[in-house]
């Protein structure tokens, strides 16, 4: 029960700040209320994830003086298949528009980490062993591509990027991903988002068009694929953020994601 009109107003204001303007892809970043760990458990993201793409995808952003935090989750089986096969690409810019300033592909797809000429992909995974499949999935979660020039990715190990941290997992029918991105080049990471205190930044989210592989992707479905992880993960943390966010097991099929979100950072909310 809502006890007072003031508490009701506070709840409505909080919902407005979280979701931004209805029908738009503009959101207001807020500061985390607790320490954020890149462990892909998403405990820190309760009430900070917003639905996009007809509920297929949930995205959240937070910030403090030193870092930008990004979390992405999906329970949509078709989208999980697409990401497991072709990876997830994120684009960032300092203007808040849709320009591809610099990019990050994480997690990678099985197609990205397979040996050249092996023919490994959704179809051939059906004939492989569970161990071979899990080895490939682990590699997709411990490596990433940094993209300073579109079409020319640079492969890096997650552990070798200074203050940048990342983790992803395929657990309980969900794909969860979490990033901690420095806001300053002095962090020792080649990948940072230099956003002014009262500025905006753009976040682009893309998945590969897998429509030609619909008949081949059955084995990439969202079962338990093992947990990879970036730096800073705290193993054994259970619970948060597992349920919800789906739109049916195959809603949307393997249709690609091409989403841009404008994120505002206000000093009043720091």
ABEGO torsion letter per residue (X at the ends): XBABAAAAAAAAAAAAAAAEBBGBABBBBBBBABBBBBAGAGAAABGABBBBGGGABBBBBBBBAABBBBBBBBABAAAAAAAAAAEBBBBBBAAGBABBABBBBOBBBAAAABBBGAGBBAAAAAABBAAAAAAAAAAAAABBBBBABBGBBBBBBAAAAEABBBBBBBBGGBBBBBBBBBABAAAGBABBBBBBAABBBBBBBBBBBAAAAAAAAAAABBBBAEBBEBBGBBBGBBEBGABEGBAEAABGEABBBBBBBBBBBBAAAX
